[in-house]
């Protein structure tokens, strides 16, 4: 029997049991779609995180509470409940550290915002001084940023993201309108350009206040982080050591961490890599389960078609022909499941793009399809061998 005839016979056998074939492929479909989708989301998440760090420009150092790599978490992690930073720490860095072009403390939280009886929850609350705009790549679409004088005098001004304008204010011109943040009224002086989403969090669902305003009027007396912009990339290591030495005059080594942009990205990518491996591993279990299902169904198929196998051997079919036919059936089931899983993952990735720049990478496609074919081969070999070793006379006698 030639290979084309083997494929034709295999397809014919599978089509005779459409429902059983579809159910057998289910595990492969779930496994492949999960693997591709998770890899695609991971790639999109990595791209989002990288873009977020790039918005703050090169040469930026991140001073955060807690100790990274020794029980601390991201951006303050374990240090959030024991944050010992003061706004004066940023002032000292600005006064005493050489070779820096900007220093800005920041307060980050989640809040609710109200406008004319409407309320929006889960809004990103960011309180900064005017130096932040010299570091971060943030631009206003309408209006302006607040000034350092407005920050020092704790003026009741706010900059909002476009989601606030569209979802809360109904798209009206927001400039000079009053909105309530944590129960206090603030005048809108600017609207940010569209930021997009990061890790599913809408960055346009944001309000930005002067740091001193948040300190005096809302009660935020400790910065969540401090950003320091080095005057050049070459002196970043020196600036980092100087900041650590300065802060150690008041804090302990476990109270803070100074991270370069590269170190911050590495930490984020390490955590993302661990999460990705865990979830892809879980998804791969579905492929193994699907492979076991294929193996079981192929054993059933061999038993059901024992007389057919005996008849074919009696008319001259070689054991190799029988082996190849059943192996092709197993691989076809697995490959078809992989193709359907790829299609479902592609649809899921398109939906995910509403929240992050997810993309189905060639690596994910090759990995998932190769894995599904390998599963078909591995779990189809034993049933195919059993079919090929049946004796013609015994097979023809089988009832």
N, C-alpha and C positions, 0 to 999 in steps of 0.2 A: 504493500500500500504506500502511495506517495504521500508527502506531507500535506498537500492540498486536500486529498481525500480524507486524511485524518482529521483535519480541521472541519471539513464538511460533516463528517460523521459525529464529531464531538458537539458541534453546534446543534445538530438535529436532535441529539440525545438531551441536551439542556433545554431546548425549546419544547420538548414533550412534557417537561415538568416545570412550567414557567413559575408557578407560585413557590415551589420548593427551591428553585434556583434563586429567586428573588430574596427569599428569607435567608438562604445560605450566604448571600452577598452582603446582608445587612451589617454584620460585624465589620467587614472590610470597609464598607461605605462609611460607617461611623468612625472607624479608626483613621482612615485616610483623610476624611474631611476635617477631623479634629487636629491631626498632625499639621496639615497645611494651614488651617486657620490659625492655630496657635503660633506657628512660625511666622506667618504673615503679620499677626498682631504684634508679635515680639519685635519684628523689623520696624513696624510703624511706631511702636512705643519707643524704640531706641532712637529713631529719627526725630521724634517729638522732643525727647529729653535732650538730645544733642542740640536741636534748634533752640531750646529754652536757654541752655548755657551760652550758646553763641549770641543770643540777644544781649547778654551782658558784656560781650566783647572779650577779646584776648587780654591777658594781663590782669585779670580780676582775681582777687583772693577772697575766699568766703570764710568769715570768722563765725562759727556756730557754737552753740552750747553743747556740752557733753563731749565724750571721748569716742571718736570713731574707731571701729575695728576692735574695741575692747568693751563691748556691751552697749555702745551708743548706737543711735539710729540715724536715719537720714535727716538732715537739716534740723538737728536739735534732738530728734528721737528721744532717748532716755533723758536728755537734758531739758526737755520742755517743762517738766514739773520741778526741776531744780535749776532753772535758768538764773544765773547770778550776774548776767550782764547789766550794765548801766549805760545810759546815754553818755555819761562822762567818759566811758571807755573809748567811744568813737572820737570824742573831742581830744582825748590824750593822744590817740593814734594820729589824728590830723596835725596836732601841734608838734609831736616829738619824733615822728618817723620821717626820715628823709626819702626822697625818690618816689613819692606818691603824688598822683595828680588829683585824686578825689577819694573821699571817705563818706559813706552814708550808712547810717543805721536804719533798720527797717522793722516794722511790726506787721506780722501776717496772721490772719485769723479768718474765721467764717462768721458772717453776720446776716441780718435781714434788713431790707430796705423798703421804705414805704413812700408812696406818692399818691396823693388825693384818694385815699381809702384803699388803694391797691397795695399789695404786699408781695415781695419776692424774697424767698428764703434761699439759703445756701450760697449767698453772694460772697465772693472773695473780698476780704477787707485788707487793704494794703496801706500802711501809714509810713511815709518816707519824708526826707527833707529834699530840698531842691537839688542837692548834689547827685541824687539818684539819676536824674535825667541826663547827667553828663556821663554816666556809666552804662545805664540800660538803653537798649535800642527801642525806646518807646516814643511814638509820635502821636500828636493830636490831629484829629480830622477836623474838629471844630474848636474854636476857643483857644485856650492857652494852658500852660502849666502854671502852677502857683510859684510865687517868688520866695526867696529866702526870707524876706521881710514878713511875708504872710505866714511862713512857718514859725519864725521867732515870736510873732505876736499871736499865735494860735488862732488865726482867722478861720471863720466858719465857711470854708470853701471846699469843693470836692470835684474830682475828675471822675467820670463814669465811663464804663465800657458800652459798646453798642447794644449788647443784649439788654442792658438796663433801659436804654432809650426805646428799643423796639418792643420788648415784652412788658415792661412796667409802665412806660410813659406813652405807649401807643404811637410811637414814631413822631411825636411833636418836637418842635425845636426846643432842646433842653436847656440851652444857655440861659443863665440867670433864673432858672426855675429853682424851687426849693424842694429838696427831698429829705426824708428823715432817715438817719443812720443811727441805730441804737437809741432811738427815741429823741434825737436832737436834730434840729433843722440845719441844713447846709445848702449853700448856693452853688449850683453847677457852673463852673467856669471853663470846662473843657470836656471833650469827648475823644477817647482814644481811637486810633485806627484799629481795624479788625485784627484780632490776635489769633483767633482759631481756638482749637481744643488741644489739651495735653493730658494724656492718660484718661480721656473721657471727661475731663473737667473743662468747662467752657471758660476760657480766659477773658472773654468779653463780658462775662457776668461778674463785673468787678467795680469796686469803688476805691478811689485813692484819696487819702486825706493827708494833710501835713502831719508829720510825726509829733510835733509839739501840740497840735490840736488834739490828737489822739491821747497824748499824755495828760494834758490838763483837763480836758472836757469828758473824756471817756474812761480815763483811769489806767491806760496802758503805760506803765512806768518802766518797762524793761524792753529793749529791742529783741526781736526774735533772732536777728542776725545782723552782721555788719559786713558791708562790702567795701573792699579797698582796691583802688585802681592804681597799679604800679605805673610809673612813668615810661617804662620800657620792659619788654619781655625778658631781657638779659638779666635784670636785677631782681626778678621775682624771688629767687631763693633767698637773697639777702633781705629783702623786705619781709618775707615770711618769718625768718629768724628774728628780725628786729621786733615784729609784732608779738611773737611768742614771748620774747624776753620782757617786753613792756608789760604784757598782761599778767605774766607770772609775778610781778610785783604786788598784785592784788589778789589774783586767783590762783588756784592750784592747777596742776597739769591735767587733772581729770575734769576741770570745769569748762574747757573750751578746746576747739580744734581749729587750726588754720589750714585751709585746703586751697590748693591751686585749682584752676579750671580743669587741668588734666587729671588731677587726683579725684576731683568730684565726679568727672565723667567715668573714670575707672570704677569707682565705688558703685555708681548707678548701674553700669554695665555688668558688674559682677553680680549684683543682686538680681538684675533682670535675667542674667544667664542662668542662675540657679533656679529661678521661677520657671523659666522656659524649659529647662531640662526636666524638672519635676512634672510639669503638665504634659510635655510631649511624651514622657515615659508612661504616664497614665493613659494617654491616648493610644500609645503603642500596644498597651494591653488589649485594647479592642481588636487590634490587628491579629494578635495571637489567638484571641477567642474566636475571631472570624476564621482563622486558619484551622482551628480545631473543628469548627463547624463544617468547613469544607471537607476535612478528612473524614468526619463522621458520615456526611452525605455521600461521599465517594465510596465508602465501604458499603453503605446501603445500596448504592447504584450497582456495585459489583455483584452483590448478592441477588438483586432483582434481575440482573441481566446475565446470570450464569449460563443459561441455555443459549443465549445469543452469542456469548463468548465461545462456548463449545462449538456452536455451528460455524462460526467464522474460522476457528482453528481447523475444523474438519474440512473446510473448503480451501485451506492453504494459508490462512493468516499466520504470520510468524509471531512468537511471543513479543518481539520488539514492536510490532504493529499495534498489538493490544496495549502494551505499556504506553506507547506514545499517545494513543487515542485517549486513554483515561487521564494521563498527565496533562494533555491539552485541555481536557474538560475542566480539570482543577485550576489550571492557570487562567483559562478563560473566565471562570467564575470570579477569580481573584482580581484579574485585570479589569473586568467590567465593573466590579465593585469599586476599584480604585478610580476609574474614569468618572463614575457617578459621584464618588466622594470629592474628586477634584472640582466638578461642576458645582456641587453644593458649597464647597469651601470658597470658590470664586464669588458666588452670590453673597455668602456671609461676609467676605472681605469688602465687597462693594457697600454693604450696609454699614460696616465698621468705619468706612471712610467719612461717615457723618461725624465721627468723634476723633479720629486720628488718621494720619496718612498711611494706612495699612496697604500692603501690596503683596500679591502672590508672587514670590520670587522663583526664578528658575530652579534654584537649589531645593526649595520646598517641593516643587512639582516632581523633580527627578528623584528626590529622597522618598517621597510617599509612593509614587508609582513603582519604583524599584522595590520598595519594601513589600508592596502588595503582590507583585509578581513573584518575589522570593518566597512569600508566604504560601502562594499557590503551589510553587515547585516543592517546597519543603514538606508541606502537609499533603501533597498529592502523590508523592513518590511511593509511599507504602501501599495505599490502595491500588495504585497502578501496577506495582510489583505483584500484588496478590492476584490481580486479574490476569496478568501475563503468565503466571505459573499454574493456572488451572489446567488440569488434564482434560482434553477434549471429550473422552468417553464419559468421565465422571460429570463433566459439565452438562453433557447432553442428557444424562440420567436425572439431573437435578430437578426437583419439583418445587 
